[in-house]
Amino acid sequence: MIDDLRRVGGKETILFRLAEDAVEHPDDTVREALYPVVSEKILRELVREAKANQQEFQARVLGTNAGQSRPAGT
């Protein structure tokens, strides 16, 4: 679980570099076009971080909404 909380730095730069390379090489495979720009390891870490953030967000929203959905007086 601790590994899920590690943050990947420079997300905006990574996204820009991936988008730029994808546009420049639309017919290449991901492995050919994008992995040289950003390693598979970094992409996996980004996915892991995003999933952890999504789960945390959903838990907070559901926790907040759970209190609001109760009838008055309970």
PyMOL Python script that loads the backbone (N, CA, C, O; Angstrom):
from pymol import cmd

cmd.read_pdbstr("""\
ATOM      1  N   MET A   1       0.820  -1.196   0.000  1.00  0.00           N
ATOM      2  CA  MET A   1       0.000   0.000   0.000  1.00  0.00           C
ATOM      3  C   MET A   1       0.863   1.258   0.000  1.00  0.00           C
ATOM      4  O   MET A   1       0.515   2.244  -0.650  1.00  0.00           O
ATOM      5  N   ILE A   2       1.975   1.238   0.715  1.00  0.00           N
ATOM      6  CA  ILE A   2       2.862   2.403   0.752  1.00  0.00           C
ATOM      7  C   ILE A   2       3.339   2.741  -0.653  1.00  0.00           C
ATOM      8  O   ILE A   2       3.437   3.917  -1.004  1.00  0.00           O
ATOM      9  N   ASP A   3       3.639   1.719  -1.470  1.00  0.00           N
ATOM     10  CA  ASP A   3       4.084   1.969  -2.836  1.00  0.00           C
ATOM     11  C   ASP A   3       3.042   2.726  -3.640  1.00  0.00           C
ATOM     12  O   ASP A   3       3.390   3.501  -4.530  1.00  0.00           O
ATOM     13  N   ASP A   4       1.768   2.511  -3.339  1.00  0.00           N
ATOM     14  CA  ASP A   4       0.690   3.192  -4.059  1.00  0.00           C
ATOM     15  C   ASP A   4       0.683   4.690  -3.771  1.00  0.00           C
ATOM     16  O   ASP A   4       0.150   5.471  -4.558  1.00  0.00           O
ATOM     17  N   LEU A   5       1.266   5.091  -2.658  1.00  0.00           N
ATOM     18  CA  LEU A   5       1.229   6.489  -2.263  1.00  0.00           C
ATOM     19  C   LEU A   5       2.405   7.290  -2.806  1.00  0.00           C
ATOM     20  O   LEU A   5       2.432   8.515  -2.681  1.00  0.00           O
ATOM     21  N   ARG A   6       3.378   6.610  -3.408  1.00  0.00           N
ATOM     22  CA  ARG A   6       4.529   7.319  -3.972  1.00  0.00           C
ATOM     23  C   ARG A   6       4.049   8.198  -5.118  1.00  0.00           C
ATOM     24  O   ARG A   6       3.254   7.763  -5.950  1.00  0.00           O
ATOM     25  N   ARG A   7       4.529   9.424  -5.159  1.00  0.00           N
ATOM     26  CA  ARG A   7       4.108  10.374  -6.178  1.00  0.00           C
ATOM     27  C   ARG A   7       5.123  10.426  -7.310  1.00  0.00           C
ATOM     28  O   ARG A   7       6.333  10.387  -7.085  1.00  0.00           O
ATOM     29  N   VAL A   8       4.613  10.513  -8.510  1.00  0.00           N
ATOM     30  CA  VAL A   8       5.464  10.656  -9.688  1.00  0.00           C
ATOM     31  C   VAL A   8       5.555  12.143 -10.000  1.00  0.00           C
ATOM     32  O   VAL A   8       4.537  12.810 -10.185  1.00  0.00           O
ATOM     33  N   GLY A   9       6.761  12.650 -10.056  1.00  0.00           N
ATOM     34  CA  GLY A   9       6.954  14.075 -10.323  1.00  0.00           C
ATOM     35  C   GLY A   9       6.947  14.377 -11.812  1.00  0.00           C
ATOM     36  O   GLY A   9       7.230  13.505 -12.633  1.00  0.00           O
ATOM     37  N   GLY A  10       6.627  15.606 -12.151  1.00  0.00           N
ATOM     38  CA  GLY A  10       6.690  16.063 -13.528  1.00  0.00           C
ATOM     39  C   GLY A  10       5.618  15.500 -14.437  1.00  0.00           C
ATOM     40  O   GLY A  10       5.864  15.274 -15.622  1.00  0.00           O
ATOM     41  N   LYS A  11       4.442  15.272 -13.902  1.00  0.00           N
ATOM     42  CA  LYS A  11       3.355  14.670 -14.697  1.00  0.00           C
ATOM     43  C   LYS A  11       3.004  15.491 -15.932  1.00  0.00           C
ATOM     44  O   LYS A  11       2.773  14.933 -17.004  1.00  0.00           O
ATOM     45  N   GLU A  12       2.964  16.805 -15.786  1.00  0.00           N
ATOM     46  CA  GLU A  12       2.601  17.657 -16.920  1.00  0.00           C
ATOM     47  C   GLU A  12       3.641  17.545 -18.035  1.00  0.00           C
ATOM     48  O   GLU A  12       3.288  17.488 -19.213  1.00  0.00           O
ATOM     49  N   THR A  13       4.906  17.514 -17.666  1.00  0.00           N
ATOM     50  CA  THR A  13       5.973  17.363 -18.652  1.00  0.00           C
ATOM     51  C   THR A  13       5.891  15.996 -19.328  1.00  0.00           C
ATOM     52  O   THR A  13       6.059  15.887 -20.542  1.00  0.00           O
ATOM     53  N   ILE A  14       5.635  14.970 -18.549  1.00  0.00           N
ATOM     54  CA  ILE A  14       5.500  13.617 -19.105  1.00  0.00           C
ATOM     55  C   ILE A  14       4.347  13.576 -20.098  1.00  0.00           C
ATOM     56  O   ILE A  14       4.490  13.040 -21.197  1.00  0.00           O
ATOM     57  N   LEU A  15       3.207  14.140 -19.715  1.00  0.00           N
ATOM     58  CA  LEU A  15       2.042  14.153 -20.601  1.00  0.00           C
ATOM     59  C   LEU A  15       2.350  14.891 -21.897  1.00  0.00           C
ATOM     60  O   LEU A  15       1.998  14.423 -22.980  1.00  0.00           O
ATOM     61  N   PHE A  16       2.999  16.033 -21.791  1.00  0.00           N
ATOM     62  CA  PHE A  16       3.346  16.805 -22.982  1.00  0.00           C
ATOM     63  C   PHE A  16       4.261  15.995 -23.897  1.00  0.00           C
ATOM     64  O   PHE A  16       4.033  15.929 -25.105  1.00  0.00           O
ATOM     65  N   ARG A  17       5.289  15.381 -23.326  1.00  0.00           N
ATOM     66  CA  ARG A  17       6.231  14.611 -24.134  1.00  0.00           C
ATOM     67  C   ARG A  17       5.555  13.414 -24.803  1.00  0.00           C
ATOM     68  O   ARG A  17       5.841  13.102 -25.959  1.00  0.00           O
ATOM     69  N   LEU A  18       4.654  12.741 -24.069  1.00  0.00           N
ATOM     70  CA  LEU A  18       3.922  11.609 -24.650  1.00  0.00           C
ATOM     71  C   LEU A  18       3.018  12.073 -25.786  1.00  0.00           C
ATOM     72  O   LEU A  18       2.988  11.459 -26.853  1.00  0.00           O
ATOM     73  N   ALA A  19       2.285  13.155 -25.556  1.00  0.00           N
ATOM     74  CA  ALA A  19       1.370  13.670 -26.579  1.00  0.00           C
ATOM     75  C   ALA A  19       2.137  14.109 -27.819  1.00  0.00           C
ATOM     76  O   ALA A  19       1.741  13.804 -28.944  1.00  0.00           O
ATOM     77  N   GLU A  20       3.221  14.816 -27.611  1.00  0.00           N
ATOM     78  CA  GLU A  20       4.024  15.290 -28.728  1.00  0.00           C
ATOM     79  C   GLU A  20       4.554  14.127 -29.558  1.00  0.00           C
ATOM     80  O   GLU A  20       4.481  14.158 -30.787  1.00  0.00           O
ATOM     81  N   ASP A  21       5.083  13.111 -28.902  1.00  0.00           N
ATOM     82  CA  ASP A  21       5.632  11.966 -29.621  1.00  0.00           C
ATOM     83  C   ASP A  21       4.535  11.148 -30.297  1.00  0.00           C
ATOM     84  O   ASP A  21       4.733  10.641 -31.401  1.00  0.00           O
ATOM     85  N   ALA A  22       3.379  11.015 -29.642  1.00  0.00           N
ATOM     86  CA  ALA A  22       2.270  10.275 -30.248  1.00  0.00           C
ATOM     87  C   ALA A  22       1.800  10.954 -31.529  1.00  0.00           C
ATOM     88  O   ALA A  22       1.491  10.278 -32.511  1.00  0.00           O
ATOM     89  N   VAL A  23       1.744  12.278 -31.527  1.00  0.00           N
ATOM     90  CA  VAL A  23       1.318  13.028 -32.710  1.00  0.00           C
ATOM     91  C   VAL A  23       2.360  12.917 -33.826  1.00  0.00           C
ATOM     92  O   VAL A  23       2.018  12.813 -35.004  1.00  0.00           O
ATOM     93  N   GLU A  24       3.615  12.940 -33.441  1.00  0.00           N
ATOM     94  CA  GLU A  24       4.685  12.862 -34.436  1.00  0.00           C
ATOM     95  C   GLU A  24       4.859  11.461 -35.025  1.00  0.00           C
ATOM     96  O   GLU A  24       5.386  11.312 -36.128  1.00  0.00           O
ATOM     97  N   HIS A  25       4.423  10.442 -34.300  1.00  0.00           N
ATOM     98  CA  HIS A  25       4.594   9.050 -34.745  1.00  0.00           C
ATOM     99  C   HIS A  25       3.280   8.268 -34.599  1.00  0.00           C
ATOM    100  O   HIS A  25       3.225   7.302 -33.838  1.00  0.00           O
ATOM    101  N   PRO A  26       2.235   8.667 -35.310  1.00  0.00           N
ATOM    102  CA  PRO A  26       0.916   8.059 -35.101  1.00  0.00           C
ATOM    103  C   PRO A  26       0.832   6.590 -35.513  1.00  0.00           C
ATOM    104  O   PRO A  26      -0.027   5.867 -35.009  1.00  0.00           O
ATOM    105  N   ASP A  27       1.689   6.136 -36.403  1.00  0.00           N
ATOM    106  CA  ASP A  27       1.603   4.758 -36.874  1.00  0.00           C
ATOM    107  C   ASP A  27       2.528   3.808 -36.123  1.00  0.00           C
ATOM    108  O   ASP A  27       2.490   2.600 -36.358  1.00  0.00           O
ATOM    109  N   ASP A  28       3.354   4.329 -35.231  1.00  0.00           N
ATOM    110  CA  ASP A  28       4.259   3.480 -34.454  1.00  0.00           C
ATOM    111  C   ASP A  28       3.507   2.830 -33.302  1.00  0.00           C
ATOM    112  O   ASP A  28       2.455   3.309 -32.879  1.00  0.00           O
ATOM    113  N   THR A  29       4.060   1.738 -32.806  1.00  0.00           N
ATOM    114  CA  THR A  29       3.483   1.106 -31.617  1.00  0.00           C
ATOM    115  C   THR A  29       3.860   1.928 -30.391  1.00  0.00           C
ATOM    116  O   THR A  29       4.764   2.762 -30.443  1.00  0.00           O
ATOM    117  N   VAL A  30       3.170   1.686 -29.307  1.00  0.00           N
ATOM    118  CA  VAL A  30       3.483   2.363 -28.046  1.00  0.00           C
ATOM    119  C   VAL A  30       4.934   2.084 -27.671  1.00  0.00           C
ATOM    120  O   VAL A  30       5.665   2.996 -27.284  1.00  0.00           O
ATOM    121  N   ARG A  31       5.343   0.845 -27.783  1.00  0.00           N
ATOM    122  CA  ARG A  31       6.708   0.470 -27.413  1.00  0.00           C
ATOM    123  C   ARG A  31       7.737   1.218 -28.258  1.00  0.00           C
ATOM    124  O   ARG A  31       8.767   1.651 -27.740  1.00  0.00           O
ATOM    125  N   GLU A  32       7.468   1.373 -29.544  1.00  0.00           N
ATOM    126  CA  GLU A  32       8.413   2.053 -30.439  1.00  0.00           C
ATOM    127  C   GLU A  32       8.418   3.565 -30.237  1.00  0.00           C
ATOM    128  O   GLU A  32       9.477   4.192 -30.231  1.00  0.00           O
ATOM    129  N   ALA A  33       7.232   4.146 -30.074  1.00  0.00           N
ATOM    130  CA  ALA A  33       7.126   5.608 -30.058  1.00  0.00           C
ATOM    131  C   ALA A  33       7.217   6.213 -28.658  1.00  0.00           C
ATOM    132  O   ALA A  33       7.865   7.242 -28.471  1.00  0.00           O
ATOM    133  N   LEU A  34       6.575   5.585 -27.677  1.00  0.00           N
ATOM    134  CA  LEU A  34       6.432   6.251 -26.388  1.00  0.00           C
ATOM    135  C   LEU A  34       7.397   5.783 -25.308  1.00  0.00           C
ATOM    136  O   LEU A  34       7.834   6.587 -24.485  1.00  0.00           O
ATOM    137  N   TYR A  35       7.736   4.501 -25.294  1.00  0.00           N
ATOM    138  CA  TYR A  35       8.640   4.020 -24.246  1.00  0.00           C
ATOM    139  C   TYR A  35      10.019   4.665 -24.297  1.00  0.00           C
ATOM    140  O   TYR A  35      10.636   4.833 -23.245  1.00  0.00           O
ATOM    141  N   PRO A  36      10.531   5.035 -25.468  1.00  0.00           N
ATOM    142  CA  PRO A  36      11.801   5.765 -25.452  1.00  0.00           C
ATOM    143  C   PRO A  36      11.674   7.158 -24.804  1.00  0.00           C
ATOM    144  O   PRO A  36      12.657   7.703 -24.302  1.00  0.00           O
ATOM    145  N   VAL A  37      10.475   7.718 -24.819  1.00  0.00           N
ATOM    146  CA  VAL A  37      10.245   9.039 -24.239  1.00  0.00           C
ATOM    147  C   VAL A  37      10.027   8.929 -22.730  1.00  0.00           C
ATOM    148  O   VAL A  37      10.620   9.676 -21.953  1.00  0.00           O
ATOM    149  N   VAL A  38       9.177   7.995 -22.328  1.00  0.00           N
ATOM    150  CA  VAL A  38       8.880   7.746 -20.914  1.00  0.00           C
ATOM    151  C   VAL A  38       8.888   6.235 -20.730  1.00  0.00           C
ATOM    152  O   VAL A  38       8.211   5.510 -21.458  1.00  0.00           O
ATOM    153  N   SER A  39       9.644   5.773 -19.767  1.00  0.00           N
ATOM    154  CA  SER A  39       9.796   4.335 -19.579  1.00  0.00           C
ATOM    155  C   SER A  39       8.485   3.667 -19.163  1.00  0.00           C
ATOM    156  O   SER A  39       7.588   4.304 -18.609  1.00  0.00           O
ATOM    157  N   GLU A  40       8.403   2.394 -19.441  1.00  0.00           N
ATOM    158  CA  GLU A  40       7.240   1.616 -19.026  1.00  0.00           C
ATOM    159  C   GLU A  40       7.091   1.669 -17.510  1.00  0.00           C
ATOM    160  O   GLU A  40       5.972   1.710 -16.999  1.00  0.00           O
ATOM    161  N   LYS A  41       8.204   1.669 -16.791  1.00  0.00           N
ATOM    162  CA  LYS A  41       8.164   1.726 -15.326  1.00  0.00           C
ATOM    163  C   LYS A  41       7.469   3.005 -14.854  1.00  0.00           C
ATOM    164  O   LYS A  41       6.613   2.953 -13.971  1.00  0.00           O
ATOM    165  N   ILE A  42       7.826   4.141 -15.430  1.00  0.00           N
ATOM    166  CA  ILE A  42       7.203   5.419 -15.043  1.00  0.00           C
ATOM    167  C   ILE A  42       5.718   5.410 -15.380  1.00  0.00           C
ATOM    168  O   ILE A  42       4.901   5.881 -14.589  1.00  0.00           O
ATOM    169  N   LEU A  43       5.362   4.881 -16.543  1.00  0.00           N
ATOM    170  CA  LEU A  43       3.939   4.815 -16.915  1.00  0.00           C
ATOM    171  C   LEU A  43       3.162   3.939 -15.933  1.00  0.00           C
ATOM    172  O   LEU A  43       2.047   4.282 -15.540  1.00  0.00           O
ATOM    173  N   ARG A  44       3.749   2.815 -15.540  1.00  0.00           N
ATOM    174  CA  ARG A  44       3.088   1.950 -14.540  1.00  0.00           C
ATOM    175  C   ARG A  44       2.933   2.666 -13.193  1.00  0.00           C
ATOM    176  O   ARG A  44       1.912   2.519 -12.520  1.00  0.00           O
ATOM    177  N   GLU A  45       3.949   3.440 -12.807  1.00  0.00           N
ATOM    178  CA  GLU A  45       3.860   4.202 -11.561  1.00  0.00           C
ATOM    179  C   GLU A  45       2.765   5.263 -11.640  1.00  0.00           C
ATOM    180  O   GLU A  45       2.056   5.501 -10.662  1.00  0.00           O
ATOM    181  N   LEU A  46       2.627   5.898 -12.797  1.00  0.00           N
ATOM    182  CA  LEU A  46       1.560   6.883 -12.989  1.00  0.00           C
ATOM    183  C   LEU A  46       0.183   6.235 -12.866  1.00  0.00           C
ATOM    184  O   LEU A  46      -0.721   6.792 -12.244  1.00  0.00           O
ATOM    185  N   VAL A  47       0.034   5.064 -13.457  1.00  0.00           N
ATOM    186  CA  VAL A  47      -1.242   4.339 -13.372  1.00  0.00           C
ATOM    187  C   VAL A  47      -1.526   3.966 -11.922  1.00  0.00           C
ATOM    188  O   VAL A  47      -2.650   4.136 -11.449  1.00  0.00           O
ATOM    189  N   ARG A  48      -0.527   3.463 -11.219  1.00  0.00           N
ATOM    190  CA  ARG A  48      -0.691   3.065  -9.819  1.00  0.00           C
ATOM    191  C   ARG A  48      -1.096   4.277  -8.971  1.00  0.00           C
ATOM    192  O   ARG A  48      -1.992   4.183  -8.132  1.00  0.00           O
ATOM    193  N   GLU A  49      -0.431   5.408  -9.197  1.00  0.00           N
ATOM    194  CA  GLU A  49      -0.752   6.623  -8.446  1.00  0.00           C
ATOM    195  C   GLU A  49      -2.171   7.098  -8.744  1.00  0.00           C
ATOM    196  O   GLU A  49      -2.911   7.463  -7.830  1.00  0.00           O
ATOM    197  N   ALA A  50      -2.549   7.094 -10.013  1.00  0.00           N
ATOM    198  CA  ALA A  50      -3.888   7.545 -10.399  1.00  0.00           C
ATOM    199  C   ALA A  50      -4.961   6.660  -9.774  1.00  0.00           C
ATOM    200  O   ALA A  50      -5.981   7.162  -9.301  1.00  0.00           O
ATOM    201  N   LYS A  51      -4.740   5.361  -9.769  1.00  0.00           N
ATOM    202  CA  LYS A  51      -5.718   4.452  -9.152  1.00  0.00           C
ATOM    203  C   LYS A  51      -5.833   4.700  -7.657  1.00  0.00           C
ATOM    204  O   LYS A  51      -6.937   4.712  -7.112  1.00  0.00           O
ATOM    205  N   ALA A  52      -4.701   4.898  -6.987  1.00  0.00           N
ATOM    206  CA  ALA A  52      -4.728   5.170  -5.552  1.00  0.00           C
ATOM    207  C   ALA A  52      -5.456   6.476  -5.270  1.00  0.00           C
ATOM    208  O   ALA A  52      -6.251   6.557  -4.334  1.00  0.00           O
ATOM    209  N   ASN A  53      -5.188   7.500  -6.080  1.00  0.00           N
ATOM    210  CA  ASN A  53      -5.868   8.790  -5.901  1.00  0.00           C
ATOM    211  C   ASN A  53      -7.363   8.667  -6.146  1.00  0.00           C
ATOM    212  O   ASN A  53      -8.163   9.273  -5.434  1.00  0.00           O
ATOM    213  N   GLN A  54      -7.740   7.891  -7.142  1.00  0.00           N
ATOM    214  CA  GLN A  54      -9.161   7.707  -7.454  1.00  0.00           C
ATOM    215  C   GLN A  54      -9.867   6.994  -6.305  1.00  0.00           C
ATOM    216  O   GLN A  54     -10.976   7.372  -5.927  1.00  0.00           O
ATOM    217  N   GLN A  55      -9.238   5.978  -5.756  1.00  0.00           N
ATOM    218  CA  GLN A  55      -9.834   5.243  -4.642  1.00  0.00           C
ATOM    219  C   GLN A  55      -9.991   6.151  -3.426  1.00  0.00           C
ATOM    220  O   GLN A  55     -11.014   6.106  -2.743  1.00  0.00           O
ATOM    221  N   GLU A  56      -8.977   6.975  -3.154  1.00  0.00           N
ATOM    222  CA  GLU A  56      -9.047   7.908  -2.030  1.00  0.00           C
ATOM    223  C   GLU A  56     -10.166   8.925  -2.251  1.00  0.00           C
ATOM    224  O   GLU A  56     -10.926   9.223  -1.330  1.00  0.00           O
ATOM    225  N   PHE A  57     -10.266   9.451  -3.458  1.00  0.00           N
ATOM    226  CA  PHE A  57     -11.313  10.427  -3.784  1.00  0.00           C
ATOM    227  C   PHE A  57     -12.696   9.808  -3.605  1.00  0.00           C
ATOM    228  O   PHE A  57     -13.576  10.411  -2.992  1.00  0.00           O
ATOM    229  N   GLN A  58     -12.885   8.599  -4.142  1.00  0.00           N
ATOM    230  CA  GLN A  58     -14.186   7.938  -4.027  1.00  0.00           C
ATOM    231  C   GLN A  58     -14.541   7.666  -2.569  1.00  0.00           C
ATOM    232  O   GLN A  58     -15.696   7.818  -2.170  1.00  0.00           O
ATOM    233  N   ALA A  59     -13.558   7.268  -1.781  1.00  0.00           N
ATOM    234  CA  ALA A  59     -13.816   7.010  -0.366  1.00  0.00           C
ATOM    235  C   ALA A  59     -14.251   8.287   0.341  1.00  0.00           C
ATOM    236  O   ALA A  59     -15.157   8.263   1.174  1.00  0.00           O
ATOM    237  N   ARG A  60     -13.606   9.399   0.009  1.00  0.00           N
ATOM    238  CA  ARG A  60     -13.981  10.674   0.629  1.00  0.00           C
ATOM    239  C   ARG A  60     -15.368  11.122   0.192  1.00  0.00           C
ATOM    240  O   ARG A  60     -16.164  11.579   1.011  1.00  0.00           O
ATOM    241  N   VAL A  61     -15.656  10.992  -1.099  1.00  0.00           N
ATOM    242  CA  VAL A  61     -16.961  11.409  -1.614  1.00  0.00           C
ATOM    243  C   VAL A  61     -18.058  10.531  -1.031  1.00  0.00           C
ATOM    244  O   VAL A  61     -19.084  11.035  -0.576  1.00  0.00           O
ATOM    245  N   LEU A  62     -17.848   9.232  -1.044  1.00  0.00           N
ATOM    246  CA  LEU A  62     -18.863   8.335  -0.490  1.00  0.00           C
ATOM    247  C   LEU A  62     -19.036   8.569   1.001  1.00  0.00           C
ATOM    248  O   LEU A  62     -20.155   8.510   1.510  1.00  0.00           O
ATOM    249  N   GLY A  63     -17.950   8.834   1.704  1.00  0.00           N
ATOM    250  CA  GLY A  63     -18.037   9.124   3.135  1.00  0.00           C
ATOM    251  C   GLY A  63     -18.805  10.402   3.393  1.00  0.00           C
ATOM    252  O   GLY A  63     -19.603  10.471   4.328  1.00  0.00           O
ATOM    253  N   THR A  64     -18.575  11.405   2.582  1.00  0.00           N
ATOM    254  CA  THR A  64     -19.275  12.682   2.720  1.00  0.00           C
ATOM    255  C   THR A  64     -20.735  12.534   2.354  1.00  0.00           C
ATOM    256  O   THR A  64     -21.606  13.036   3.063  1.00  0.00           O
ATOM    257  N   ASN A  65     -21.014  11.853   1.258  1.00  0.00           N
ATOM    258  CA  ASN A  65     -22.393  11.690   0.795  1.00  0.00           C
ATOM    259  C   ASN A  65     -23.182  10.766   1.698  1.00  0.00           C
ATOM    260  O   ASN A  65     -24.400  10.910   1.805  1.00  0.00           O
ATOM    261  N   ALA A  66     -22.529   9.829   2.347  1.00  0.00           N
ATOM    262  CA  ALA A  66     -23.244   8.909   3.224  1.00  0.00           C
ATOM    263  C   ALA A  66     -23.930   9.663   4.353  1.00  0.00           C
ATOM    264  O   ALA A  66     -25.049   9.329   4.745  1.00  0.00           O
ATOM    265  N   GLY A  67     -23.250  10.686   4.875  1.00  0.00           N
ATOM    266  CA  GLY A  67     -23.846  11.483   5.939  1.00  0.00           C
ATOM    267  C   GLY A  67     -24.986  12.352   5.436  1.00  0.00           C
ATOM    268  O   GLY A  67     -25.901  12.657   6.202  1.00  0.00           O
ATOM    269  N   GLN A  68     -24.961  12.747   4.207  1.00  0.00           N
ATOM    270  CA  GLN A  68     -25.982  13.609   3.658  1.00  0.00           C
ATOM    271  C   GLN A  68     -27.246  12.857   3.243  1.00  0.00           C
ATOM    272  O   GLN A  68     -28.315  13.452   3.113  1.00  0.00           O
ATOM    273  N   SER A  69     -27.116  11.563   3.040  1.00  0.00           N
ATOM    274  CA  SER A  69     -28.268  10.807   2.553  1.00  0.00           C
ATOM    275  C   SER A  69     -29.169  10.299   3.671  1.00  0.00           C
ATOM    276  O   SER A  69     -30.209   9.697   3.405  1.00  0.00           O
ATOM    277  N   ARG A  70     -28.781  10.534   4.904  1.00  0.00           N
ATOM    278  CA  ARG A  70     -29.610  10.069   6.022  1.00  0.00           C
ATOM    279  C   ARG A  70     -30.824  10.983   6.197  1.00  0.00           C
ATOM    280  O   ARG A  70     -30.731  12.196   6.010  1.00  0.00           O
ATOM    281  N   PRO A  71     -31.930  10.402   6.549  1.00  0.00           N
ATOM    282  CA  PRO A  71     -33.113  11.236   6.826  1.00  0.00           C
ATOM    283  C   PRO A  71     -32.867  12.126   8.041  1.00  0.00           C
ATOM    284  O   PRO A  71     -32.098  11.769   8.933  1.00  0.00           O
ATOM    285  N   ALA A  72     -33.510  13.262   8.070  1.00  0.00           N
ATOM    286  CA  ALA A  72     -33.366  14.197   9.199  1.00  0.00           C
ATOM    287  C   ALA A  72     -33.818  13.525  10.484  1.00  0.00           C
ATOM    288  O   ALA A  72     -34.801  12.785  10.506  1.00  0.00           O
ATOM    289  N   GLY A  73     -33.079  13.798  11.555  1.00  0.00           N
ATOM    290  CA  GLY A  73     -33.453  13.272  12.852  1.00  0.00           C
ATOM    291  C   GLY A  73     -32.849  11.917  13.177  1.00  0.00           C
ATOM    292  O   GLY A  73     -33.163  11.338  14.217  1.00  0.00           O
ATOM    293  N   THR A  74     -31.982  11.394  12.301  1.00  0.00           N
ATOM    294  CA  THR A  74     -31.350  10.104  12.602  1.00  0.00           C
ATOM    295  C   THR A  74     -29.897  10.268  12.889  1.00  0.00           C
ATOM    296  O   THR A  74     -29.207   9.286  13.162  1.00  0.00           O
TER     297      THR A  74
END
""", "prot")
cmd.dss("prot")
cmd.show_as("cartoon", "prot")
cmd.util.cbc("prot")
cmd.orient("prot")
